[in-house]
Every structure is written in C-alpha cells, then in structure tokens.
Amino acid sequence: LGLGNPLSGPSALEAMLVGAMYINPTFRGEGFRATKGNPSYPDELRLQFTSQHPYMEEHVGAPYVCSFNMLSSQQPNTTELAHCIGTALTSTLRPRIPDDFTHTSYSKRVRHIF
C-alpha cells in the first residue's frame, strides 16, 4: 500500500516481484503537486507525478496495480481504497519482473548507449 511518498520508490516493484498487488495512490486534484511541502524536489519533478508510482500505473497496470484517488472530497477516496484492498486480498498473482527490468532489456539499453 503506497502512502504517497517516496515517489517512484522500489516497494511497488518489490511487491510485483513476490506476486503481490501494489495499491497506488493517485494525485488527481486541481492544482495539486505530488511533492507539495517537500522542497527537495525540483519544480520539474513537482509537475510530473500524477501518482506515487506512475511507471507501475502506466506500464504494468492491473492485476498487479490498483490505483485509488488520494485527493477526492473524502480524502482519500475510501470506496476506491477499500475496493483495491479487497481485490488485493482475493488476488493470486504470480511473481513477475516487468519487461523493462529484465536482463535482456537492460542489456539492449546499454548496447544502444555504447
């Protein structure tokens, strides 16, 4: 279960590697910055994050990721959060490595650089 910080931390990938669902908080609200209150993030990063782990949300998705809106009128949206928790508790997922993190993909990127 993501709590909103750190942004793009390793826990989402670690969950997938052991066959667990990652519950991803999204930051969908008018004028919200995911890094608000944390001056260590440069302005460029403050505008890019729409969830705690956008890579997992955009490139992996269900069934390994379930997202809930952290910025609804109920803050967070407890209905969406409860749905994600229920789904996670009843899911049986196999451990998986995202394609971008396989040895083959990594080697291909290194060859491309050199």
N, C-alpha and C positions, 0 to 999 in steps of 0.2 A: 504494500500500500504506500503510494507516494504521498508525501505530506507537503509538497510544493517546493522543497529545496533539499538538496542541491539540484540545480538544473543539469539535466543530462548526466546524472551520476551513474555509477555502474550497477546499482541494485536492480534496475529493470532488466538488463542483460543477464545478470546472475540468476534472476527468477526464471527466465526462459531456459537457461542452461540446465536447470534442475527440474524443469517441467511444471513450473508454477505460473499462474497468471499474474501480470503486473497491473495494478489498479492505478491509473494515470490521472492525476488532477489536471484539468484544463483551466486556462485563464481567459475565458471568453466574457469580457465585460468592457463596456465603453471606457476608453482611456486608460485601461489597466496596463501596467507594466509588470511583468513577471518578477522583475528584480527590484521593484519598489522597496525603498528602505535599505537597500544594500548598495552603498556607494562603490563597492569594489568592482562592480560590473560596469564596463564602459557603456556609453549610450547606444552604441551599435548593437550590443547584445540585448540591451533592455527592450528593444523593439522587435526582436526576432522570436521570442519564445511565446507560443500560444498554449503550451502545456509544459509540465515538468520534464517530459521526455518526448519531444516531437519526433525523433527518429523512430522510436518504437510505435508511436501512434500512426505515422505516415507510411513506414516501410514494413512493419510487421503486422500490426492490427490484430483483429480477433482471429483465433480464440485466445491468443497469448496476451492481448492488451484489452482492457476495458476502461474507457475514459468516463470521467464524471466532471461536471462543471463546478468548480470551486467558487465561482463568483455569481451564483444565482441570487434571487431575492431571499432564499433561505440560507445562504452562505454556510456551508456548501449545499448543493442540491442533494438532500438526504435520500430522496427517492432514487436518483441515479446511483448514488453511492451504495445504497442497500442492494440495488439490482446487481451491481458489479461484485459485491461481496458474496451474494447468493450464487452468482454464476461461478465465481472462483471456487467456492466450497463444493460445488457439484461437478466441476470440470475434472476430467482426467486427461492431462496433457503429457505428451512425450517430451523428454529433454530435446532441445533444438538449438542449433547455432545459426544465427542469422547469416544469410549468404554473404553479406559484406564483411563478415568477421571470420570466414573460413581461410585456411592457409592458401588455397588456390586464389581467392580474390585478393588477398593481401599481396601475394607474390606477383600477381598481374599488375597491381598498382605500383609496386616497386619497380618492375621492369619498365613500365610506362614512364616513370620519372627518369630512369637512367637509360 
